[in-house]
Amino acid sequence: MTTEVPKPTRDRTGPTTAPAWAVLTLVCVCQFMVILDAAIVNVALPAVQDELGFSHTGLAWVVNGYLLTFAGFMLIGGRAADLFGQRRMLIAGLFVFSASSLVAGVAMTPGLLVGARIAQGVGAAMMAPATLAVINTAFTGEGARARAFGAWSAAGGVGGMAGALVGGALTTGISWRGVFLINVPIGAALIALAVFSLAATRAEGRASLDLTGAITGTAGLAALIYGVMQSADQGWGSVTVLGPVAAGAVLLAVFVAVEARFAAEPMMPLRLFKIRSVAVGGVMILLFGGIAIAMWYFTSLFMQNVLGYSALEAGLGQTPAAVMFLVVARWAGPLLPRTGVRPLVLAGCLCFLAGFGWLAQAGADSGYLVSVLGPTLLIALGIGLVFPTLMAAATADAPAGDAGIVGGLATTAQQVGGSVGLAVLATAAGARAAAEAGEGVSAAEELSAGYSLVFLLAAGLGLAIAVAGLLLPRHGRPA
């Protein structure tokens, strides 16, 4: 069945009613909050467990509840932004996020805290694709859009980098509850800024959400990601892993069938995958999720488990690379209109190949300056070049009425790629470390062998991204 593409209608003020700096501030701070809350709670978990009496298994859901709903509801959040308006969905997401943060901050039982974290993930899933849609509609010039994506990417990087620092400061100085309560005044200020800076937009005619597609797509993604999350502890052959993964695959197959043949107004119009930048860009972002995990997660483990650094020392050891990423991501945007997508992607992938190949040579007797700092700076340079470029390329050709769902698809690909990448790379590292075990081999040497394999696999992901990049259109903004 074929349907008309939703056509956005706007009042005379256009997609925004404020200066560009106000709109850019809004979307960047929203992105900062979404990424920050994925990491900020980690350092507060021991205090949360002591006060509320969480079991070890239950405590993990303070983190996983947020990540699961954030990834699972992204597509429905993106489509809702197209149908009901970007401003409306961004404000609604901010309200849900802030209200659930308040509930989490005053929670007195484990169940209430986990429920609030799940609701936070839903709010984040409403916000994230809406911010991408706002960038695509508010910044119409090619250079302006590229610069906005660079700033948006850098804001996410700041959120990820600041998570441990801010969480530790709030937990130590105030209480673990401050980790959640800080979102409330910030969220209120952002709601006011959204009302001021964004004009009302929505699809023409009566908005109708594809409920069957929403249910099957959301449930399928959630089941798939849940199963992958369990693989690190249970192993890939466990029923607790294979069951959810199989159920997720079946539900996603049903979702595709519904969208292709039965939905009058599909949540995910499959015609979007005929747009080369959307299809190829989505695959590249999926692969990039594994690159990011290998860089930030496994290099931290390498420094702690092999080189013997403390958690604080490992965080400080990653700080130069984080600064490199922020600087490069901020300036990759202005370069994109001049160079086009391919050169930036290929340059970044060359950095991945060289950096991860270099890092794979590090061992238990390696020094920080040569064996860690050098390669991580090179990898961070590649991430700063590739990430904003891919997000801009994957969403640039989105039709006006589909900007939200395309943004949701891009952010979902990133989350799924990270989750699957973590599970696969962790399994590979464990298997390689076990194979190295033997008389005369220290634990650090065993783990070093496992991490070396992870870094070589990450270099392979960089090569795959480079090959896929050859399929992208040559110019900066695909025609």
C-alpha positions as CSV (number, residue, x, y, z in Angstrom):
1,M,0.0,0.0,0.0
2,T,1.2,3.5,-0.7
3,T,0.5,6.6,1.3
4,E,1.2,10.3,0.9
5,V,4.2,11.6,2.7
6,P,3.1,13.9,5.6
7,K,3.7,17.5,4.7
8,P,4.6,19.8,7.5
9,T,2.6,23.0,7.9
10,R,4.1,25.9,9.8
11,D,3.0,29.3,10.9
12,R,4.5,32.4,9.3
13,T,7.5,32.5,11.6
14,G,8.8,29.3,10.1
15,P,10.4,26.4,12.0
16,T,11.9,28.7,14.7
17,T,10.9,32.0,16.3
18,A,14.2,32.9,17.9
19,P,17.9,33.5,16.8
20,A,19.9,30.5,15.7
21,W,22.0,30.6,18.8
22,A,19.0,30.0,21.0
23,V,17.8,27.0,18.9
24,L,21.3,25.5,18.9
25,T,21.7,26.0,22.7
26,L,18.4,24.2,23.2
27,V,19.2,21.1,21.1
28,C,22.8,20.9,22.4
29,V,21.8,21.1,26.1
30,C,19.1,18.5,25.4
31,Q,21.6,16.2,23.9
32,F,24.0,16.8,26.8
33,M,21.3,15.8,29.3
34,V,20.4,12.6,27.4
35,I,24.0,11.4,27.2
36,L,24.9,12.6,30.7
37,D,22.1,10.6,32.3
38,A,23.4,7.4,30.6
39,A,26.7,7.7,32.6
40,I,26.1,10.0,35.6
41,V,24.4,7.4,37.8
42,N,27.2,4.8,37.6
43,V,29.4,6.3,40.3
44,A,26.3,6.8,42.6
45,L,25.3,3.1,42.4
46,P,27.0,2.0,45.6
47,A,25.3,4.8,47.6
48,V,22.0,3.9,46.0
49,Q,22.4,0.2,47.0
50,D,23.3,1.0,50.5
51,E,20.3,3.3,51.1
52,L,17.6,1.5,49.2
53,G,18.7,-2.1,49.7
54,F,19.0,-3.1,46.1
55,S,20.1,-6.6,45.2
56,H,23.0,-6.9,42.9
57,T,20.8,-7.9,40.0
58,G,18.2,-5.3,40.7
59,L,20.9,-2.6,40.9
60,A,21.9,-3.2,37.3
61,W,18.4,-2.1,36.3
62,V,19.0,1.4,37.5
63,V,21.3,1.6,34.5
64,N,19.7,-0.9,32.1
65,G,16.2,0.4,32.6
66,Y,17.2,3.8,31.2
67,L,19.3,2.4,28.3
68,L,16.6,-0.2,27.3
69,T,13.7,2.2,27.0
70,F,15.9,4.9,25.5
71,A,16.9,2.7,22.6
72,G,13.6,0.8,22.3
73,F,11.4,3.9,22.1
74,M,13.5,6.0,19.7
75,L,11.7,5.1,16.5
76,I,8.3,5.9,18.0
77,G,9.6,9.1,19.4
78,G,11.0,10.1,16.0
79,R,7.7,9.4,14.2
80,A,5.7,11.2,16.8
81,A,7.8,14.3,16.2
82,D,6.9,14.2,12.5
83,L,3.1,13.7,13.2
84,F,2.5,15.8,16.2
85,G,5.2,18.5,15.8
86,Q,8.9,18.8,16.9
87,R,8.2,21.4,19.5
88,R,5.4,19.5,21.0
89,M,7.3,16.3,21.3
90,L,10.5,18.0,22.5
91,I,8.5,19.8,25.3
92,A,6.7,16.5,26.1
93,G,10.0,14.6,26.3
94,L,11.5,17.3,28.5
95,F,8.5,17.2,30.8
96,V,8.6,13.3,31.1
97,F,12.3,13.4,31.6
98,S,12.2,16.1,34.3
99,A,9.2,14.7,36.1
100,S,10.7,11.2,36.2
101,S,14.0,12.7,37.4
102,L,12.1,14.3,40.3
103,V,10.5,10.9,41.2
104,A,13.9,9.2,41.0
105,G,15.4,11.8,43.3
106,V,12.8,11.3,46.0
107,A,12.3,7.5,45.5
108,M,12.3,5.5,48.7
109,T,12.0,2.0,47.2
110,P,14.0,0.1,44.6
111,G,10.9,-0.5,42.4
112,L,10.0,3.2,42.3
113,L,13.6,4.2,41.3
114,V,13.8,1.6,38.5
115,G,10.3,2.7,37.3
116,A,11.5,6.3,37.3
117,R,14.6,5.4,35.3
118,I,12.5,3.5,32.8
119,A,10.3,6.7,32.4
120,Q,13.5,8.8,32.0
121,G,14.5,6.6,29.1
122,V,11.1,7.2,27.4
123,G,11.5,10.9,27.9
124,A,15.0,10.7,26.4
125,A,13.7,8.7,23.4
126,M,11.2,11.5,22.8
127,M,13.9,14.2,23.0
128,A,16.8,12.8,21.0
129,P,15.2,12.4,17.6
130,A,13.3,15.6,18.0
131,T,16.6,17.5,18.4
132,L,17.9,16.0,15.2
133,A,14.7,17.0,13.4
134,V,14.9,20.5,14.7
135,I,18.5,20.8,13.3
136,N,17.4,19.6,9.9
137,T,14.5,22.0,9.7
138,A,15.8,25.1,11.5
139,F,19.3,25.1,9.9
140,T,18.5,25.1,6.2
141,G,21.8,26.2,4.8
142,E,24.3,23.4,4.2
143,G,27.1,25.0,6.2
144,A,24.8,26.0,9.0
145,R,23.4,22.5,9.3
146,A,26.9,21.0,9.3
147,R,28.1,23.4,12.0
148,A,25.0,22.6,14.1
149,F,25.6,18.9,13.9
150,G,29.2,19.4,15.0
151,A,28.1,21.4,18.0
152,W,25.4,18.8,18.8
153,S,27.9,16.0,18.6
154,A,30.4,17.8,20.8
155,A,27.6,18.4,23.4
156,G,27.0,14.7,23.5
157,G,30.7,14.1,24.0
158,V,30.8,16.6,26.9
159,G,27.8,14.8,28.5
160,G,29.6,11.4,28.2
161,M,32.9,12.8,29.6
162,A,31.2,14.8,32.4
163,G,29.1,11.8,33.6
164,A,31.6,10.4,36.1
165,L,32.9,13.8,37.2
166,V,29.5,15.4,37.8
167,G,28.0,12.2,39.3
168,G,30.9,11.9,41.7
169,A,30.8,15.5,42.8
170,L,27.0,15.4,43.4
171,T,27.1,12.1,45.2
172,T,30.0,13.2,47.5
173,G,28.9,16.8,48.0
174,I,25.1,16.4,48.3
175,S,23.7,12.9,47.9
176,W,23.1,10.3,45.2
177,R,19.6,12.0,44.9
178,G,21.3,15.1,43.5
179,V,22.3,13.1,40.4
180,F,18.6,13.0,39.4
181,L,17.3,16.2,41.0
182,I,19.7,18.4,39.0
183,N,17.7,17.6,35.9
184,V,14.5,19.3,37.2
185,P,15.6,22.9,37.1
186,I,17.5,22.4,33.9
187,G,14.5,20.7,32.3
188,A,12.2,23.5,33.3
189,A,14.6,26.1,31.8
190,L,14.8,24.1,28.6
191,I,11.0,23.8,28.3
192,A,10.8,27.6,28.6
193,L,13.5,28.0,25.9
194,A,11.7,25.5,23.6
195,V,8.4,27.5,23.9
196,F,10.3,30.7,23.1
197,S,12.5,29.5,20.3
198,L,10.5,26.9,18.3
199,A,7.4,27.5,16.3
200,A,4.5,25.0,16.3
201,T,4.8,22.4,13.4
202,R,2.9,19.2,12.6
203,A,1.8,17.1,9.7
204,E,-1.1,18.2,7.6
205,G,-4.5,16.6,8.2
206,R,-5.3,14.3,11.1
207,A,-2.2,12.8,12.8
208,S,-2.5,9.0,13.2
209,L,0.2,6.9,14.8
210,D,0.7,3.4,13.5
211,L,0.0,1.5,16.7
212,T,0.7,-2.0,15.4
213,G,4.1,-0.9,14.0
214,A,4.8,1.1,17.2
215,I,4.2,-2.0,19.4
216,T,6.0,-4.5,17.3
217,G,9.0,-2.2,16.5
218,T,9.4,-1.0,20.1
219,A,9.0,-4.5,21.6
220,G,11.3,-6.0,19.1
221,L,14.1,-3.6,19.7
222,A,13.7,-3.8,23.5
223,A,13.8,-7.6,23.4
224,L,16.8,-7.7,21.2
225,I,18.8,-5.2,23.3
226,Y,17.7,-6.9,26.5
227,G,19.0,-10.2,25.3
228,V,22.3,-8.7,24.1
229,M,22.7,-7.0,27.5
230,Q,22.4,-10.4,29.3
231,S,25.2,-12.0,27.1
232,A,28.1,-10.6,29.1
233,D,27.0,-12.4,32.3
234,Q,25.0,-15.4,30.9
235,G,26.9,-16.3,27.8
236,W,25.5,-16.4,24.2
237,G,24.3,-20.0,24.6
238,S,22.0,-19.2,27.5
239,V,18.2,-19.3,27.3
240,T,18.1,-15.9,28.9
241,V,20.0,-14.5,25.9
242,L,18.8,-16.6,23.0
243,G,15.1,-16.3,24.0
244,P,14.9,-12.5,24.0
245,V,17.1,-12.2,20.9
246,A,14.9,-14.7,19.0
247,A,11.7,-13.0,20.2
248,G,13.2,-9.6,19.2
249,A,14.1,-10.9,15.7
250,V,10.6,-12.3,15.2
251,L,8.9,-9.1,16.3
252,L,11.1,-7.0,14.1
253,A,10.3,-9.3,11.1
254,V,6.6,-8.7,11.9
255,F,7.3,-5.0,12.2
256,V,8.8,-4.9,8.7
257,A,5.9,-6.9,7.2
258,V,3.3,-4.6,8.8
259,E,5.1,-1.5,7.6
260,A,5.5,-2.9,4.1
261,R,2.0,-4.3,3.5
262,F,-0.6,-3.6,6.1
263,A,-0.1,-0.1,7.7
264,A,-2.0,2.7,6.1
265,E,0.3,5.2,7.6
266,P,3.5,3.3,8.5
267,M,5.5,4.4,11.5
268,M,8.7,3.6,9.5
269,P,8.0,4.1,5.8
270,L,10.2,1.6,4.1
271,R,10.6,4.0,1.1
272,L,13.1,5.9,3.3
273,F,15.6,3.1,2.8
274,K,15.6,3.8,-0.9
275,I,17.4,7.1,0.0
276,R,21.0,6.1,-0.3
277,S,22.3,8.4,2.4
278,V,19.7,7.1,4.9
279,A,20.4,3.4,4.3
280,V,24.1,3.6,4.0
281,G,24.5,6.2,6.7
282,G,22.4,4.0,9.1
283,V,24.7,1.0,8.5
284,M,27.8,3.1,9.1
285,I,26.4,4.5,12.3
286,L,25.6,1.0,13.5
287,L,29.2,0.0,12.9
288,F,30.4,3.2,14.5
289,G,28.7,2.1,17.8
290,G,31.3,-0.6,18.1
291,I,34.1,1.8,17.5
292,A,32.9,4.1,20.3
293,I,32.6,1.2,22.8
294,A,36.1,-0.1,21.9
295,M,37.5,3.4,22.5
296,W,35.9,4.6,25.7
297,Y,34.9,1.4,27.5
298,F,37.8,-1.0,26.7
299,T,40.6,1.5,26.9
300,S,39.5,2.4,30.4
301,L,39.4,-1.3,31.3
302,F,42.9,-1.8,29.8
303,M,44.3,1.0,31.9
304,Q,42.8,-0.3,35.1
305,N,43.1,-4.1,34.6
306,V,46.4,-4.3,32.7
307,L,48.4,-1.1,33.7
308,G,47.0,-1.1,37.2
309,Y,45.5,2.4,37.2
310,S,42.7,3.5,39.6
311,A,39.3,4.5,38.1
312,L,40.2,8.1,38.6
313,E,43.6,7.7,36.9
314,A,41.9,5.9,34.0
315,G,39.4,8.8,33.7
316,L,42.2,11.3,33.7
317,G,44.1,9.2,31.2
318,Q,41.2,9.4,28.8
319,T,40.7,13.2,29.2
320,P,43.2,14.3,26.5
321,A,41.4,12.1,24.0
322,A,38.0,13.4,25.1
323,V,39.2,17.0,24.6
324,M,40.6,16.0,21.2
325,F,37.1,14.7,20.2
326,L,35.3,17.8,21.4
327,V,37.6,20.1,19.5
328,V,37.6,18.1,16.3
329,A,33.8,17.4,16.4
330,R,33.1,21.1,16.8
331,W,35.2,22.0,13.7
332,A,34.3,19.0,11.5
333,G,30.9,20.7,10.8
334,P,32.4,23.7,9.0
335,L,34.7,21.4,7.0
336,L,31.8,19.2,5.7
337,P,30.5,21.6,3.0
338,R,34.0,22.2,1.7
339,T,35.2,18.6,1.5
340,G,32.0,16.5,1.3
341,V,31.2,13.4,3.3
342,R,33.6,10.9,1.8
343,P,36.9,12.6,2.5
344,L,36.1,13.2,6.2
345,V,34.8,9.6,6.7
346,L,37.8,8.1,5.0
347,A,40.3,10.3,6.9
348,G,38.6,9.3,10.2
349,C,38.7,5.6,9.3
350,L,42.4,5.9,8.5
351,C,42.8,7.3,12.1
352,F,40.8,4.2,13.4
353,L,43.0,1.8,11.5
354,A,46.3,3.4,12.7
355,G,45.1,4.2,16.2
356,F,43.6,0.8,17.1
357,G,46.4,-1.0,15.3
358,W,48.9,0.9,17.5
359,L,46.9,0.4,20.7
360,A,46.7,-3.4,20.0
361,Q,50.5,-3.5,20.5
362,A,50.3,-2.3,24.1
363,G,51.0,-4.8,26.8
364,A,51.3,-5.1,30.6
365,D,54.8,-3.4,30.6
366,S,53.7,-0.5,28.3
367,G,54.0,3.1,29.3
368,Y,51.1,5.6,29.1
369,L,52.6,8.3,26.9
370,V,53.6,6.1,23.9
371,S,51.3,3.1,24.1
372,V,48.0,4.8,25.3
373,L,48.1,8.6,24.9
374,G,49.3,8.5,21.3
375,P,46.9,6.0,19.8
376,T,43.8,7.3,21.8
377,L,44.5,10.8,20.5
378,L,44.5,9.4,17.0
379,I,41.3,7.4,17.5
380,A,39.6,10.4,19.1
381,L,40.6,12.5,16.1
382,G,38.9,9.9,13.9
383,I,35.7,9.9,16.1
384,G,35.5,13.7,15.9
385,L,35.7,13.6,12.1
386,V,33.3,10.7,11.6
387,F,30.5,11.0,14.1
388,P,29.1,14.4,13.2
389,T,29.7,13.7,9.5
390,L,27.7,10.5,9.6
391,M,24.8,12.0,11.6
392,A,24.6,14.9,9.1
393,A,24.9,12.6,6.1
394,A,22.3,10.0,7.4
395,T,19.7,12.7,8.0
396,A,20.4,15.3,5.4
397,D,18.1,13.9,2.7
398,A,15.1,13.3,5.1
399,P,11.9,14.6,3.6
400,A,10.4,17.4,5.7
401,G,7.6,15.2,7.0
402,D,10.0,12.4,8.0
403,A,12.9,14.3,9.7
404,G,11.9,12.9,13.1
405,I,11.8,9.2,12.1
406,V,15.0,9.5,10.2
407,G,16.6,11.1,13.3
408,G,15.2,8.3,15.4
409,L,16.6,5.7,13.0
410,A,20.1,7.2,13.2
411,T,20.1,7.4,17.0
412,T,18.6,3.9,17.3
413,A,21.4,2.5,15.0
414,Q,24.0,4.1,17.3
415,Q,22.5,2.6,20.5
416,V,22.0,-0.8,19.0
417,G,25.5,-0.8,17.5
418,G,26.9,0.1,20.9
419,S,25.0,-2.6,22.7
420,V,25.8,-5.3,20.3
421,G,29.4,-4.1,20.0
422,L,29.9,-4.3,23.7
423,A,28.5,-7.8,24.0
424,V,30.5,-9.2,21.0
425,L,33.7,-7.5,21.9
426,A,33.5,-8.5,25.6
427,T,32.9,-12.1,24.5
428,A,35.9,-12.0,22.2
429,A,38.1,-10.5,24.9
430,G,37.1,-13.1,27.4
431,A,37.7,-16.0,25.0
432,R,41.1,-14.7,24.0
433,A,42.1,-14.1,27.6
434,A,41.0,-17.6,28.5
435,A,43.0,-19.1,25.6
436,E,46.2,-17.3,26.8
437,A,45.9,-18.7,30.4
438,G,48.7,-21.0,31.4
439,E,51.6,-21.5,33.7
440,G,53.8,-18.4,33.9
441,V,51.3,-16.1,32.3
442,S,50.0,-13.3,34.6
443,A,46.4,-12.2,34.8
444,A,47.4,-8.8,33.4
445,E,49.0,-10.5,30.4
446,E,45.9,-12.7,29.8
447,L,43.7,-9.6,29.9
448,S,46.1,-7.7,27.7
449,A,45.8,-10.4,25.0
450,G,42.0,-10.1,25.1
451,Y,42.0,-6.3,24.8
452,S,44.5,-6.5,21.9
453,L,42.0,-8.6,20.1
454,V,39.2,-6.1,20.8
455,F,41.4,-3.3,19.4
456,L,42.1,-5.3,16.2
457,L,38.4,-6.0,15.8
458,A,37.7,-2.3,16.2
459,A,40.3,-1.5,13.5
460,G,38.3,-4.0,11.3
461,L,35.1,-2.0,12.0
462,G,36.9,1.1,10.9
463,L,37.8,-0.6,7.6
464,A,34.2,-1.7,7.2
465,I,33.0,1.9,7.7
466,A,35.5,3.1,5.1
467,V,34.3,0.6,2.5
468,A,30.6,1.5,3.2
469,G,31.6,5.2,2.9
470,L,32.4,4.7,-0.7
471,L,28.7,4.1,-1.3
472,L,27.8,7.5,0.0
473,P,27.1,10.4,-2.4
474,R,30.2,12.4,-3.2
475,H,29.0,15.8,-2.2
476,G,28.4,17.2,1.3
477,R,24.6,17.2,1.1
478,P,23.3,14.3,-1.1
479,A,21.0,15.5,-3.8
